[in-house]
Amino acid sequence: MDQNSSGRPPYSPAWGYFALTRLHLFPAGAILVFWPGAWGIMLSARAVGLSPRSVVVQTLVYLVGSTLRHNAACIWNDICDRDFDRQVERSKNRPLACNAVLVTGATVLLLMHVAVCCLMLSLAGPEAFKVGLVGLCIPDFIYPLTKRWTYWPQAWLGLMMTWELLISWISIRGYAQLGALGALFCGGVCWTIYYDTIYACQDRRDDVKAGVKSTALLFGEHVRPILSVFASLFVMSLVYAGRETGAGPLFFAISVAGSATCFAWQLSTMNFDDGDECWRVFKTNGNLVGLLVCAGMTADYVNVI
C-alpha cells in the first residue's frame, strides 16, 4: 500500500495503531521472544518437579507477557526508526513512516504496554522482577539506537530476545546452575544473530542507502559460513545446558538433533538474495526451531514426572 496522490496515509489511524504492535503478523516475532522464556520454564520444571498445572499456567502467562513486550519493542523501534523506514521499500508504509499515526499517540501506546509489562513482571517474584526491569530499561531501550553506530545490532537484539530466559529461570530456580543458564543465554544470543541476520538480508540494498548498519551488511558474501558458526554455537549451548541439568535422551534427540537438522537444511538450501525466502526462513526459526527445542524439553519433563 502506497500513499495516494493527496499524500494521505494508506490506512486508518485505528489500523495504524494496531499495526504498530505487529499483532497482524502474529505469531511472527512475538514467538521468538516467547521461546527462551518457555525453555527456562521447562528446564526448571524438570529440575524442581514443578506440577503440570503450574507449568501450563506459567507458560500461558509468559506467552501473554512475551506478546506484550514484543508489541512494546516494535512500537519503540518504529518511533526511533521512522526516518530510516521511509527510505526502505519493505518498511516505508509502517504507520509512523507514512504518517498514519502520530508520535504522541505511539508514545502513549508504548507507555501503556510498558506499564502492563511491569505489572506482569511483578508476578514473577522480587528477584525476577528486578532482572526483568533491567531488560526493559537497557537492551529493549538501546536496541533500535544501535543500528546507527555498530554493525552488530543483532547482538543487542539477542540480549533483548533471550532476556525472558533469565526471568523464567530465576523466577523458579533463583540463581541455581548459573553455568547452564549462562550457556543457554549465550546460545540464545547466537540464535538471534542467526535468524535476524537472515531477516536483515531482505533490506541490504536499502539499508546501505539509508545508512542502517547490520550483520547482514557486515558478513556480506560470507554470510552463509559465518551463520553456520552461530548456529553451531547455539546447538553446542543446548548440549552443554542439557548435560549440566541432567537432561535425558528425548531432549538430545528432539531439541539438539532437531534444531541441528533444521539449521543444516536452511543453510544448505536458502538464497540470501531472495527477500521472500529470507522472510520464510526467518519465520521457520520461530515456528519450528524454537518449537523443537521446547518440545524436547517438554518431552524430557513429561518422562520424569
N, C-alpha and C positions, 0 to 999 in steps of 0.2 A: 504494500500500500504506500503510495507516494502522496505528498501534499498536492492538493489541487492547485489550479492556476491562481486562485484567490489567496493562496498561502495558508489556508486553514488546515488544522490537523486532520489526519485521515480517519480519526475515530473520536468518539465522545470522551469527555473527561472521566465519566464513570468507568468506562472500559480502560482508559489510560491508567487510572489508579490501580485497577485490578492487574493490568499488565505489568505495572511496576514491580509487583511481587513475584512475577513469573509463575503464578499459580496456573495460568493457562497452559503451561508446559509441564505441569506436574505429571510424573514424579522426577523428571529430569532435573538435576541439580540438587534438589532437596534430599533425594535418596542418598546422594553421595555424602551429605552431611550426617545423615542418619546412621549409615553402616558402622562407622567407628564406635559410636555410642552403643550400638547393638552388640558389637564384638566385646566391648567391655562388660556388658551385662552378662553375656553368655559364658565368657571365661570365668567371671567372678561367681556366677551362679553355680557352676560346676565345683569351684573350689570351696565355697562355703555351704553348699547344699541348699541354695535358695529354692523355695517351693515353686512349682509350675505356675501357680496363681500369681505370685509376686513377679515372676519373670514376664508373664503376659502383660500385667498392669504396667510394669516399668517400661517395657518395650513400647507399648502404646503411648505412654506419656512422652518418651523420648522421640517418637515419631512426630507427635504434635509439636514438641519443642524444637525439633530439627527443622520442621517446615517453617515455623515462625522465624527462627533465626536465619534461615536461608532467605525468607522474604525480606527481612531487615537488611541483610547483606546486599541483596540485589538493589533495594531502594537506595542505600548509601552509595553503592557502586555507580548507579545511574546519576545521582546528584553530582558526584565527583567527576564523572567521565562524559557529561553531556556534550561538551565541546568536541571531544575526541569522537564520540558516537556519530556526530553529524558528518564526519569525514570517512566513515566506514560503511560500505554498502549494506552489510548484514544488520547493522545496528542504527542506521540513520533514522528509522521510524520508531525507535523506542520513545516512550511517552514524553520524557523531558527533552530529548533531542529534537523532536518535531513540535514541541510546544503544546502538546495535548493537555498537559497538566503544569501547574506552577511549582516552582522550587519550594515555596512556602507550604503548599499542600503536601508535597512529598516529604518535607521535613516533619510535619505533624504526623503523617502516617508512620514514618520511621520511629519517632518517639513513642508512639502507641505500641509498636511492635517491641521496642526495647523494654518498655515497662512490663509488658506481659511476659517477655523472656525472663526478666529479673524475678517476677513472681513465681514462675515455674522453677527457676533455679533454686529458690528458697525451699522447695520440696525435697531437694537432693541432700540436705544436711549442711551444717555450717562450713565444713572444710571444702566440700564440693562446690558450695555457693561461692566461696572466695576464689576458687580456681576458675569457675565459670565467669565471674566478673572480670578477672584478668583477661580471659579470652575475648569478652565483648569489648573491652577497653583498648586492647593492644593489637592482636592480629586482625580482628574484624575491622577495627578503625583504620589501621595503617594500610591494609592490602591494596585498596584502589589507588593509593598515592604512590605505591612502589613502581608502577608502570612508567613513571616519569623519570626515575633515577637509577633503575637497575634492570638488567636483562633477566633477573631471577624473580619476577613477581610470583611465579608458580610455586616457589619455595615458601614464600609468605602465605600464599593461599593454602599450601599444605598444612601449615600450622593451624590456620583457621578451620579447615575442613576436618582435621583429625582431633580437634580440641575436645570434642564430646567423649572421646575415648577416656581422657583424663577424668572428666566429670563422672561418668558412669562407674569407672573403676574405683575411684576414690570414694564415691558415694556408698559403695557396697563393701569394699575391702580396706578402705583407708590407704595407707602407704605401704601395704604388703607387696612383696615381689616386684620391687621397682625395676629390676633388671628386665623382666618380661614386659612390663608396662613401657619402659623406655624403648626397648627394641621394637615393639609393635607400633609405638607412636612414630618413631623414625621411619618405619616401613610405610606407615600411612602417609607421611610426607612424600616419600618416594613415589607412592602410588598416585598421589595428587599431581606431582610433577609429570608423571607419565601421561595421565589422561587429560590434564589441562593443556599440556603441550600439543597433544593431538587436537584438542578443541581450538587452540590458538592458530593452528596451521590453516584454519579456514580463512583467516584475515591477514595473512602475511604481507600481501602486496599493499593492502590499505593501511596496515599498521606502519609500514615504512613511510608512507606519505604523511600519516598523521603524527608521527614521532612517538608511537607507542612501543615500548620495549617488551620482549617476551623471550622465553626459552625457545620458542619456535623459530624466532629470528636468530638467536644465538647459536643454536645447534645447526641450522642451515641444512646443507646436504648430508650431514652426518646424523640427522635426527633419528634414523632407524637404529643404528648401533648404540647410540647414547641412551635411547629409551629402553633398549634391551638391558642395559646395565641397571637402570632404575627399576624395571620390572623384576629383575633377578634379586635385587636388594629387598624388594617387598616380599618375595617368596621366601628368601632367607630369614627375614624377620618373623614370618609365620612359623617357620621351622623352629627357630630359637624360642619364641614365645610358647610354642606347643610343648617343647621339651622341658622348659622351665616350670610350666604349670601342670605337667604330668598328663598331657592330652593323650587320648587313645588313638587307635588306628583309623577310626572314622574321620577324625579331624585331619589327619595327614592324607587320607585318600580323597576326601571331598574338598577341604579348604586349600590344602597345599597343592596337590596334584591337579585339582580342578582349575584353580587360578593360573597355575603354570601353563596348563594346556590352552587356556583362553589367550594368554599373552603370546604364546608361540603362534597361535593361529592369527591373531591380529597383526603381529609384527611381520609375519611371512606373507600376508596377503594384501594389506591395505596400501592404498595410494595416497601419500601425504599431500599431494597436489590437488586432490579431489575434495572439495569442500563438503559435498553431501556425504561422502564416505567418512570423512573425519567426524562429522556430526553423528553418524550412525555408530561408529566405533566408540566415540565418547559415551553415548547412551548405553552401549553394551557394558561398559565398565560399571555403571550403576545398576543396570537391570540384571546382569549376570555375574560379573566378577565379585562384586560386593555380596551378592546373594549367596554365591557358592561358599565364600569364606564363612559367612554367618551360618549357612546350612550345616557345614561340617562341625562347627562349634555346637550347634543345637543338637545334632545327632549324637555327639560325644556326651553332652549333658544328659540327654534322654537315656543314654545307655548306662549311666551310672546312678541315676536317681532311683 
